[in-house]
Amino acid sequence: MATKNQLIANRQNAQNSTGPKTPQGKAIVSLNAVKHGLSAQLTLSTLSKVEGSNVEGTTQPVLSSSRDRDVISTESQADFDLYRQNFLDELDPQGPTESMLADRLITLSWRLKRVTKMQNQTIDALNSPGPPSPLEKLTQSLLAKYQPNDQSSVINNQSQDFPLGRMAIKDFANERVLDRLSIYERRIEHSLYKTLLELQRLNMIRNFNQHE
């Protein structure tokens, strides 16, 4: 159980460790999720704070419109524009509220496509041979030293029969990337379905009022 002096020291440490204090630092921290683009909620005011800062080694994104904020460096703006237009043609939003929900729906569905692609590429990356780790090298050397040649070859062949197991071990060693991507996927899906239901509700109200 913590003593009174320890509790006082913990409170003092907490007060001294509250994260960035400058507007530039707070703005940069708020853009941490931009790297993967799955949960970033960018605003022009936030970007202006970052672009106005002079933090060494900081990449300052320059975005020209709200639609640009939905596209990361590995994606095509032209592909997104076509994707967005196809959605708008199908949804046919009327008024500012429906237009806002339609844009939100487009953004969420685009991110859902992105996280699916990231999951597939992560699985491929984890399952790729790559150079053996130091632990794998040590294991192979010990097997070669203490096992007969025929037995060590059998063990090596058996290890190749468990690609999913080896991939899971790599994933856990890399801070469970797939698990985190699945969490992002569920969050995006939840927001997407809520947005879609609200847009459908407004459409029903509008259609009902038009037929009265």
Backbone as a ProteinNet text record, in pm:
[ID]
protein_1_A
[PRIMARY]
MATKNQLIANRQNAQNSTGPKTPQGKAIVSLNAVKHGLSAQLTLSTLSKVEGSNVEGTTQPVLSSSRDRDVISTESQADFDLYRQNFLDELDPQGPTESMLADRLITLSWRLKRVTKMQNQTIDALNSPGPPSPLEKLTQSLLAKYQPNDQSSVINNQSQDFPLGRMAIKDFANERVLDRLSIYERRIEHSLYKTLLELQRLNMIRNFNQHE
[TERTIARY]
84.5	0	87.6	52.4	134.2	125.9	241.2	244.6	196.4	177.6	130.6	230.2	359	462.4	464	441.3	436.9	318.3	203.6	85.8	109.5	173.6	204.1	300.2	401.7	498.4	431.7	337.6	267	184.1	118.8	39.7	129.2	244.1	335.7	388.8	420.5	467.6	360.1	236	125.7	107.6	124.5	110.4	222.9	338.8	453.2	457.4	364.3	365.4	229.9	191.7	58.7	63.9	176.7	185.7	225.4	211.8	251.5	174.1	243.1	179.1	162.2	245.5	234.1	125.6	65	-35.9	20.1	148.4	208.2	221	265.1	280.3	149.1	45.8	-86.5	-141.4	-116	-166.1	-98.2	33.2	106.8	58.6	38.3	-11.1	-148.2	-230.8	-365.5	-363.4	-248.3	-237.6	-166.4	-149	-78	-143	-275	-345.3	-342.9	-282.1	-279.9	-192.7	-96.3	-2.7	-75.3	-175	-249.9	-383.9	-431.2	-553.1	-678.8	-682.5	-801.7	-889.6	-829	-909.6	-883.2	-810.2	-777.1	-900.4	-922.4	-1031.1	-966.8	-932.9	-859.4	-953.3	-907.5	-978.8	-880.8	-931.7	-844.8	-776.1	-843.2	-780.9	-663.2	-677.3	-567.3	-449.6	-478.8	-371.9	-299.9	-373.5	-310.3	-213.7	-247.4	-156.8	-27.5	-39.7	79.2	161.3	94.6	166.6	235.7	185.1	246.3	358.2	382	485.7	617.6	725.3	858.8	926	862.7	916.4	1007.6	1129.9	1227.6	1188.5	1198.9	1169.7	1023.3	936.2	792.5	746.6	676.2	619.4	489.7	480.5	364	275.1	158.9	70.7	12	6.8	-54.1	-173.9	-292.3	-416	-494	-550.7	-615.5	-765.8	-825.5	-970.6	-1008.6	-1138	-1183.3	-1172.5	-1190.8	-1182.8	-1039.8	-939.1	-800.3	-766.5	-837.9	-807.3	-848.7	-926	-968.1	-868.5	-770.5	-677.2	-538	-475	-338.7	-242.4	-113.1	-12.1	-9.8	-53.8	-50.8	-177.2	-268.6	-395	-403.9	-495.3	-513.7	-630.5	-604.2	-710.9	-817	-774.1	-869.2	-961.4	-904.5	-987	-1090	-1048	-1141.9	-1250.6	-1213.6	-1313	-1419.6	-1376	-1471.5	-1557.3	-1495.7	-1567.5	-1672.2	-1634.7	-1725.4	-1842.5	-1813.3	-1918.8	-2019.2	-1970.4	-2061.4	-2154.1	-2099.5	-2181.2	-2286.9	-2245.9	-2339.8	-2450.5	-2415.1	-2517.4	-2620.6	-2575.1	-2667.2	-2747.4	-2682.2	-2750.1	-2840.8	-2799.8	-2877	-2920.9	-2825	-2862.8	-2928.8	-3023.9	-3095.6	-3076.5	-3024.6	-3006.3	-2872.6	-2834.1	-2702.4	-2685.5	-2790.9	-2777.7	-2755	-2833.8	-2814.7	-2680	-2638	-2507.6	-2394.4	-2407.2	-2306.1	-2298.4	-2414.8	-2417.2	-2364.6	-2395	-2345.4	-2193.6	-2137.2	-1991.4	-1928.7	-1993.6	-1943.1	-1947.4	-2053	-2066.6	-1957.8	-1928.9	-1824.1	-1688.8	-1659.2	-1531.5	-1515.5	-1620.2	-1613.2	-1598.7	-1672.7	-1663.2	-1526.8	-1469.1	-1334.2	-1231.2	-1246.9	-1156	-1173	-1295.5	-1318.8	-1247.1	-1249.4	-1173	-1024.1	-979.3	-837.4	-793.3	-872.9	-832.3	-833.3	-924.4	-925.3	-798.2	-758.5	-634.6	-513.8	-514.4	-403.5	-395.3	-510.6	-511.6	-451.5	-491.2	-438.8	-288.3	-242.5	-99.7	-21.4	-82	-15.8	1.4	-103.1	-94	14.8	20.2	124.5	263.2	274.8	405.2	448.4	353.5	386.5	418.8	357.9	375.8	493.1	554.9	668.6	790.1	878	993.2	1081.4	1137.5	1221.8	1345.8	1437.8	1557.4	1521.4	1583.6	1552.3	1593.5	1515.7	1547	1664.5	1728.8	1838.4	1796.2	1670.9	1623.4	1609.9	1559.6	1546.8	1683.7	1780.7	1916.3	1976.3	1955.5	2007.8	1943.5	1811	1740.9	1792	1809.3	1857.9	1998.7	2083.4	2221.2	2226.3	2140.8	2136.7	2085.1	1982.3	1930.1	2035.7	2107.3	2209.9	2325	2350.7	2463.9	2432.9	2311.2	2279.9	2187	2133.5	2045.4	2114.3	2088.9	2138.9	2078.9	2146.1	2101.5	1960.6	1926.9	1793.9	1685.6	1711.9	1610.6	1592	1701.7	1689.3	1613.9	1631.6	1557.8	1409.7	1376.9	1235.9	1173.3	1244.8	1193.2	1174.2	1270.5	1257.7	1138.3	1115.8	1001.1	870.6	867.5	746.3	715.2	820.4	796.5	733.8	755.1	695.6	547.4	496.7	357.1	264.5	317.6	236.2	249	211.2	227.4	144.7	21	-63.5	-7.1	47.5	107.8	228.5	314.8	432.1	390.2	286	237.5	181.2	110.1	55.1	165.9	272.2	385.1	448.7	466.9	523.1	432	301.6	206.2	211.1	216.6	225.7	357.1	462.9	592.3	591.7	501.1	490.2	369.1	343.1	238.9	99.3	75.9	-58	-121	-54	-99.5	-236.9	-257	-384.9	-499.3	-473.2	-576.7	-615.7	-519.4	-548.3	-623.8	-585.8	-657.6	-802.5	-826.1	-963.5	-1045.4	-981.8	-1051.5	-1091.1	-998	-1029.7	-1143.8	-1139.5	-1242.9	-1380.6	-1391.1	-1519.9	-1569.2	-1479.4	-1519.3	-1570.5	-1500.8	-1543.5	-1679.2	-1696.4	-1824.8	-1937.7	-1914.3	-2017.5	-2058.9	-1960.7	-1991.9	-2059.9	-2016.6	-2075.2	-2222.8	-2256.2	-2395.5	-2483.8	-2432	-2508.9	-2536.5	-2435.4	-2452.5	-2551.8	-2542.6	-2634.3	-2778.3	-2799.5	-2935.1	-2991.9	-2910.2	-2957.5	-2991.6	-2909.2	-2938.1	-3066.4	-3086.1	-3209.3	-3330.9	-3314.2	-3425.3	-3465.7	-3368.1	-3398.7	-3463.3	-3418	-3479.1	-3625.6	-3655.4	-3793.6	-3881.4	-3829.2	-3906	-3931.2	-3828.9	-3844.1	-3945.4	-3935.7	-4029.9	-4172.7	-4187.3	-4320.1	-4381	-4299	-4348.5	-4384.8	-4310.8	-4339	-4470.1	-4511.2	-4632.9	-4755.4	-4738.3	-4855.3	-4938.7
-120.1	0	124.5	224.1	344.1	428.9	486	574.2	712.9	796.9	933.4	1011	993.6	1063.7	1018	888	836.6	893.3	905.6	962.2	1107.4	1182.6	1323.2	1332.5	1244.3	1244.6	1207.9	1112.5	1073	1188.3	1262.8	1377.4	1483.3	1507.8	1607	1563.5	1434.1	1383.1	1393.8	1367.1	1376.9	1519.3	1615.7	1755.6	1799.6	1735.9	1771.9	1693.1	1599.8	1515.1	1521.3	1637.7	1656.3	1665.5	1626.5	1630	1766.5	1788.7	1915.6	2032.5	2144.4	2262.6	2374.3	2377.2	2482.7	2448.4	2547.7	2518.9	2433.4	2457.5	2377.8	2231.3	2209.2	2071.4	1998.3	2066.7	2004.8	1972.8	2060.6	2037.2	1917.9	1902.8	1791.2	1658.9	1654.7	1532.2	1494.7	1594.5	1566	1504.9	1510.8	1455.2	1321	1257.2	1129.9	1024.6	1025.3	921.7	946.6	1057.8	1086.5	986.3	924.4	834.2	721.2	662	554.1	600.2	718.8	775.5	699.9	627	550.4	622	696.7	762.1	910.6	964.8	1106.7	1191.1	1289.6	1385.1	1521.9	1549.1	1671	1789.4	1903.1	2028	2129.8	2226.9	2328.2	2408.6	2430.2	2505.5	2429	2296.8	2216.2	2219.5	2207.3	2208.7	2342.4	2449.9	2580.9	2597	2535.2	2541.5	2467.8	2350.4	2272.5	2340.7	2392.8	2456.5	2583.7	2643.7	2764.7	2738.5	2612.2	2580.7	2556.6	2568.5	2546	2435.9	2321.5	2210.1	2129.7	2112.9	2043.1	1897.6	1848.8	1709.5	1678	1779	1755	1770.7	1670.6	1680.2	1757	1867	1953.1	1929	1868.3	1842	1970.2	1979	2093.5	2042.7	2082.6	2034.5	2152.1	2133.2	2244.8	2243.6	2131.3	2125.3	2016	2012.8	1912.2	1772.5	1758.1	1625.5	1573	1662.5	1619.5	1550.7	1586.1	1529.6	1383.8	1333.3	1194	1102.9	1159.6	1082.2	1092.5	977.9	976.8	958.7	963.6	970.5	846.6	732	609	589.5	685.1	673.7	779.1	757.6	847.3	942.3	1071	1169.1	1150.9	1116	1095.1	976.5	869.4	753.4	791.1	871.1	911.6	1002.5	1095.3	1185.8	1107.4	1005.8	922.1	841.9	787.3	712.2	800.6	922.2	1016	1052.8	1078.7	1118	1005.4	881.6	767.4	754.7	778.3	774.7	884.2	1005.9	1118.1	1096.6	1037.2	1009	909.8	813.4	712.9	768.1	841.1	891.3	1009.7	1094	1212.1	1293.7	1342.8	1418.2	1550.7	1591	1716.8	1803.5	1922.9	2012.8	1992.3	2087.2	2081.9	1965.4	1929	1820.9	1686.8	1657.5	1532.3	1531.1	1646.2	1653.7	1626.3	1679.9	1656.1	1508	1444.1	1302	1217.8	1258.5	1185.2	1192.3	1310.9	1324.7	1240.5	1238.7	1157.7	1009.9	968.2	828.9	791.2	881.7	857.1	842.5	932.3	927.2	796.3	755.7	633.4	509.5	503.8	386.8	379.9	496.1	500.4	449.3	488.9	440.7	291.4	242.5	99.6	20.4	71.7	8.6	11.4	122.3	137.1	36.4	21.3	-69.6	-214	-248.1	-383	-408.4	-308.8	-321.2	-331.5	-254.2	-258.9	-394.7	-452.8	-585.6	-689.8	-685	-781.3	-765.7	-640.4	-617	-654.9	-636.1	-675.4	-826.3	-898.9	-1045.5	-1090.9	-1029.7	-1065.1	-1033.9	-918.5	-879.6	-972.9	-1008.6	-1099.4	-1239.3	-1277.7	-1412.4	-1421.8	-1309.1	-1311	-1368.4	-1438.1	-1501.9	-1401.7	-1307.6	-1207.1	-1269.9	-1188.1	-1241.6	-1300.7	-1411	-1472.1	-1382	-1385.9	-1307.4	-1371.3	-1297.7	-1357.8	-1484.3	-1485.7	-1604.9	-1722.6	-1695.6	-1803	-1854.9	-1764	-1806.2	-1895.1	-1855.1	-1933.9	-2071.6	-2076.3	-2204.8	-2295.9	-2239.5	-2319.2	-2371.3	-2286.9	-2329.8	-2440.2	-2429.6	-2533.7	-2665.2	-2656.4	-2777.9	-2843.9	-2761.7	-2816.5	-2878.1	-2824.9	-2872	-3000.3	-3010.6	-3121.5	-3226.3	-3201.1	-3298.4	-3356.8	-3483.7	-3540.2	-3465.7	-3474.3	-3400.2	-3437.4	-3568.2	-3608.9	-3556.9	-3554.5	-3507.3	-3356.3	-3281.8	-3136.1	-3095.5	-3170.1	-3137.2	-3164	-3271.2	-3300.4	-3189.2	-3139.6	-3031	-2904.7	-2874.6	-2755.1	-2765.6	-2885.9	-2903.8	-2890.2	-2942.3	-2930.7	-2785.9	-2705.2	-2564.9	-2488.7	-2537.7	-2471.5	-2503.8	-2599.3	-2639.7	-2555.6	-2455	-2373.6	-2225.4	-2185.7	-2044.5	-1950.4	-1991.4	-1903.6	-1889.6	-1998.1	-1991	-1898.5	-1912.6	-1825.4	-1680.7	-1659.7	-1524.2	-1463.9	-1544.7	-1495	-1456	-1536.4	-1505	-1372.7	-1352.7	-1226.4	-1109.8	-1132.7	-1025	-984.2	-1081.8	-1050.4	-980	-1018.9	-953.6	-810.1	-778.8	-643.5	-570.2	-590.8	-518.8	-544.4	-664.3	-709.5	-611.5	-595.8	-501.5	-539.8	-667.9	-712.1	-687.4	-707.7	-684	-536.7	-449.5	-305.9	-264.8	-322.7	-291.1	-337.6	-452	-500.6	-406.4	-348.7	-252	-129.3	-78.2	35.8	1.1	-121.1	-163.2	-161.6	-214.6	-217.5	-76.4	11.6	149	219.3	199.6	262.9	208.9	76.6	16.7	70.2	82.9	133.4	275.2	361.6	499.4	504.5	416.8	415.3	378.1	273.3	228.8	332.9	399	504.3	619.7	656.2	765.1	727.1	603.3	556.8	555.5	509.8	507.4	648.1	742.1	879.6	940.6	912.2	963.2	902.2	773.6	708.8	765	796	853.6	989.4	1073	1204	1190.2	1091.7	1068	1028.8	944.4	901.8	1019.8	1105.3	1222.6	1315.3	1337.7	1427.3	1371.5	1240.6	1180	1182.5	1163.2	1166.9	1306.8	1408.4	1546.3	1585.9	1532.6	1566.8	1506.2	1395	1327.4	1366.2	1456	1500.6	1600.6
0	0	0	-82.4	-96	30.1	68.5	184.1	145.9	248	223.6	140	168.4	91.4	-54.1	-77.5	-214.4	-291	-224.6	-290.1	-327.9	-238.2	-268.3	-386.1	-387.1	-497.5	-628.9	-626.5	-748.4	-803.9	-715	-760.8	-824.4	-763.6	-818.8	-954.3	-968.8	-1097.3	-1203.7	-1166.3	-1262.8	-1310.9	-1220.1	-1259.1	-1351	-1336.5	-1420.2	-1549.8	-1571.9	-1691.6	-1759.9	-1802.5	-1862.1	-2013.6	-2074.3	-2219.5	-2270.7	-2402.5	-2462.7	-2403.6	-2385.1	-2326.9	-2428.6	-2533.7	-2633.6	-2734	-2799.9	-2903.2	-3015.3	-3053.1	-3160.2	-3120.4	-2994.5	-2949	-2941	-2889.7	-2880.4	-3019	-3115.7	-3251.1	-3314.2	-3289.3	-3347.7	-3290.4	-3157.5	-3094.1	-3148	-3177.1	-3227.1	-3365.3	-3435.2	-3570.1	-3571.2	-3455.6	-3449.4	-3537.5	-3548.2	-3624.2	-3773.2	-3818.5	-3961.9	-4035.1	-3964	-4029.4	-4100.4	-4035.8	-4100.1	-4153	-4109.8	-4165.5	-4132.2	-4021.9	-3987.1	-3887	-3795.7	-3692.9	-3685.1	-3781.7	-3776.6	-3801.3	-3714.7	-3731.1	-3755.6	-3880.7	-3911.7	-3925.2	-3881	-3902.1	-3955.7	-4028	-4084.4	-3975.7	-3861.9	-3753.8	-3695.5	-3682.5	-3631.3	-3725.9	-3856.5	-3954.7	-3957.8	-3941.4	-3944.2	-3827.9	-3712.2	-3597.9	-3628.9	-3691.1	-3722	-3829.4	-3932.7	-4041	-3994.6	-3887.1	-3836.3	-3738.7	-3703.2	-3605.7	-3675.8	-3600.5	-3652.6	-3572.9	-3565.1	-3489.2	-3579.4	-3537.6	-3619.3	-3636.8	-3761.9	-3790.9	-3803.8	-3802.3	-3811.4	-3955.3	-4005.7	-4139	-4131.9	-4205	-4197.7	-4319	-4301.9	-4414.9	-4470.2	-4601.7	-4667.8	-4745.4	-4704.6	-4763.6	-4818.1	-4936.1	-5003	-4988.1	-4956.4	-4945	-4847.7	-4810.8	-4715.1	-4772.9	-4904.4	-4963.8	-4962.4	-4973.5	-4969.5	-4838.1	-4731.8	-4601.5	-4591.1	-4684.8	-4683	-4753.3	-4821	-4902.6	-4842.6	-4817.2	-4766.5	-4882.8	-4854.5	-4960.6	-5049	-4998.4	-5078	-5161	-5158.1	-5230.8	-5340.2	-5431.9	-5545.7	-5519.8	-5534.4	-5519.1	-5627	-5748.9	-5858.3	-5828.7	-5771.9	-5735.7	-5630.2	-5532.5	-5428.3	-5484.3	-5572.5	-5630.8	-5707.8	-5783.8	-5856.9	-5760	-5657.1	-5553.5	-5487.9	-5456.3	-5390.4	-5481.4	-5608	-5700.1	-5721.2	-5729	-5743.8	-5622.6	-5504.7	-5382.8	-5385.3	-5421.5	-5423	-5525	-5639.1	-5740.3	-5687.3	-5608.9	-5554.3	-5436.8	-5347.1	-5227.1	-5256.7	-5351.6	-5390.5	-5268.4	-5189.4	-5068.8	-5103.6	-5021.3	-5040.4	-4915.5	-4934.6	-4821.2	-4752.6	-4667.6	-4602.8	-4506.4	-4433.9	-4335.9	-4404.1	-4506.4	-4579.3	-4650.4	-4702.4	-4769.1	-4671.1	-4549.8	-4447.2	-4412	-4394.7	-4361.9	-4477.4	-4599.5	-4715.7	-4723.2	-4699.1	-4699	-4588.6	-4473.1	-4362.4	-4398.2	-4463.5	-4504.7	-4604.9	-4696.9	-4796.5	-4728.9	-4635.4	-4564.1	-4487.9	-4417.1	-4337.5	-4425.2	-4534.5	-4621.8	-4689.1	-4720.3	-4778.8	-4677.6	-4552.9	-4448.4	-4424	-4438.3	-4421	-4529.8	-4652.9	-4760.7	-4728.4	-4671.2	-4638.9	-4533.1	-4427.6	-4320	-4368	-4459.1	-4516.3	-4595.7	-4673.2	-4751.1	-4658.8	-4550.9	-4455.9	-4387.5	-4355.6	-4293.7	-4387.9	-4515.1	-4612.1	-4629.9	-4638.7	-4656.3	-4530.7	-4413.4	-4289.3	-4282.1	-4321.7	-4323	-4419	-4538.2	-4634.9	-4579.2	-4511.6	-4457	-4344.4	-4257.3	-4147.4	-4197.2	-4308.7	-4361.9	-4457.7	-4489.8	-4581.4	-4510.4	-4584.2	-4519.7	-4445.8	-4519.3	-4456.2	-4394	-4345.9	-4279.3	-4144.1	-4105.5	-3975.6	-3860	-3754.4	-3635.3	-3561.5	-3469	-3390.4	-3316.9	-3265.6	-3195.4	-3291	-3412.3	-3511	-3553	-3567.7	-3603.1	-3494.4	-3367.7	-3256.6	-3252.8	-3274.5	-3273.4	-3383.8	-3503.1	-3615.4	-3590.5	-3531.7	-3505.7	-3400.4	-3296.9	-3194.4	-3250.9	-3336.1	-3398.1	-3485.6	-3560.5	-3648.9	-3570.2	-3449.8	-3369.8	-3294.8	-3240.3	-3150.9	-3211.4	-3330.4	-3392.9	-3515.1	-3542.7	-3668	-3786.8	-3898.5	-4016.9	-4058.4	-4052.4	-4096.7	-4003.5	-3869.6	-3775.7	-3784	-3800.6	-3809.4	-3934	-4043.2	-4164.9	-4147	-4069.9	-4043.7	-3962.8	-3859.4	-3776.1	-3858	-3946.3	-4029.9	-4122.4	-4178	-4266.4	-4189.5	-4064.3	-3984.5	-3950.4	-3928.2	-3893.5	-4008.3	-4131.6	-4246.5	-4261.2	-4183.2	-4194.5	-4108.1	-4039.9	-3950	-3983.7	-4106.6	-4144.2	-4058.4	-4022.7	-3940.9	-3800.2	-3747.2	-3614.6	-3612.4	-3713.1	-3719.7	-3739.5	-3819.9	-3843.4	-3715	-3635.4	-3509.3	-3412.8	-3409	-3321	-3361.9	-3492.3	-3540.2	-3505.3	-3518.8	-3490.9	-3343.8	-3254.6	-3111.3	-3080.2	-3150.1	-3128.5	-3178	-3271.5	-3326.2	-3269.3	-3140.4	-3067.1	-3122.5	-3171.8	-3213.8	-3313.3	-3424.7	-3526.8	-3579.5	-3608.1	-3663.7	-3566.6	-3438.4	-3337.7	-3335.5	-3344.7	-3344.9	-3470.8	-3583.7	-3707.1	-3699.3	-3635.7	-3619.3	-3531.8	-3430.2	-3344.7	-3425.9	-3507.5	-3593.6	-3689.1	-3744	-3838.4	-3772.7	-3651.8	-3581.9	-3550.1	-3511.9	-3481.9	-3607.1	-3718	-3842.7	-3885.5	-3877.7	-3915.5	-3829.1	-3699.4	-3608.5	-3647	-3672.6	-3712.1	-3848.1	-3938.6	-4072.6	-4067.2	-3991.8	-3985.2	-3917.1	-3814.3	-3748.3	-3844.6	-3922.1	-4018.5	-4126.6	-4174.5	-4278.1	-4228	-4106.4	-4050.4	-4035.5	-3993.6	-3978.8	-4114.6	-4214.3	-4348.1	-4402.6	-4381.2	-4425.7	-4352.4	-4225.8	-4148.7	-4205.5	-4237.7	-4295.5	-4432.8	-4509.8	-4640.8	-4627.3	-4530.7	-4508.9	-4467.4	-4380.1	-4337.3	-4455	-4535.8	-4651	-4750	-4778.9	-4873.1	-4819	-4688.6	-4627.9	-4638.6	-4612.8	-4620.1	-4762.8	-4859.6	-4998.7	-5046.7	-4989.3	-5033.7	-4951.4	-4857.8	-4780.2	-4859.3
[MASK]
++++++++++++++++++++++++++++++++++++++++++++++++++++++++++++++++++++++++++++++++++++++++++++++++++++++++++++++++++++++++++++++++++++++++++++++++++++++++++++++++++++++++++++++++++++++++++++++++++++++++++++++++++++

